[in-house]
Amino acid sequence: MRTILAAAMIFALSVGLSACGKDDQSSAARDAEIQKKLQDAMQKEKQMYQGMQKGVETVEKQMQEQKEETKR
């Protein structure tokens, strides 16, 4: 009985330790995935900002052209 209990404890400890190792790997994978998603979001935000800048420049150019036309 004692050997069965000892074997069960050793088995439980080995399963527990192996699960801890998997958690580190999955944690690293999650961290990498989060980092990638953050970079993608930052890239999209940068593109959106650049698009807004171009839009503002276009509107400013149109306003300038209208001012020049009214002066004529």
C-alpha positions in Angstrom: 0.0 0.0 0.0 2.8 2.3 0.9 4.6 1.8 -2.4 1.4 2.4 -4.4 0.9 5.7 -2.5 4.6 6.7 -3.1 4.2 5.8 -6.8 1.0 7.8 -7.0 2.7 10.8 -5.4 5.7 10.6 -7.7 3.4 10.4 -10.7 1.4 13.4 -9.5 4.5 15.4 -9.0 5.8 14.5 -12.4 2.5 15.5 -14.0 2.5 18.7 -12.0 6.0 19.6 -13.0 5.4 18.9 -16.7 2.3 21.0 -16.6 4.4 23.9 -15.2 6.7 23.7 -18.2 3.9 23.8 -20.6 2.5 26.8 -18.9 5.8 28.7 -19.5 5.7 27.7 -23.2 2.1 28.7 -23.6 2.7 31.9 -21.7 5.6 32.7 -24.1 3.4 31.9 -27.1 0.6 34.1 -25.7 3.1 37.0 -25.1 4.4 36.7 -28.6 0.8 36.7 -30.0 -0.1 39.7 -27.9 3.1 41.5 -29.1 2.2 40.8 -32.7 -1.4 42.0 -32.3 -0.1 45.2 -30.6 2.3 45.8 -33.5 -0.5 45.2 -36.0 -2.8 47.7 -34.1 0.0 50.3 -34.0 0.6 49.9 -37.7 -3.1 50.3 -38.4 -3.3 53.4 -36.2 -0.2 54.9 -38.0 -1.9 54.3 -41.4 -5.1 55.9 -40.1 -3.1 58.9 -38.8 -1.3 59.3 -42.2 -4.6 59.1 -44.0 -6.1 61.8 -41.8 -3.0 64.0 -42.4 -3.5 63.5 -46.2 -7.1 64.4 -45.8 -6.3 67.6 -43.9 -3.7 68.5 -46.5 -6.3 68.0 -49.3 -8.9 70.1 -47.5 -6.3 72.9 -46.9 -5.2 72.8 -50.5 -8.9 73.0 -51.7 -9.5 76.0 -49.3 -6.4 77.7 -50.6 -7.5 77.2 -54.2 -11.0 78.6 -53.3 -9.4 81.7 -51.7 -7.3 82.3 -54.8 -10.3 81.9 -57.1 -12.3 84.4 -55.0 -9.4 86.9 -55.2 -9.5 86.8 -59.0 
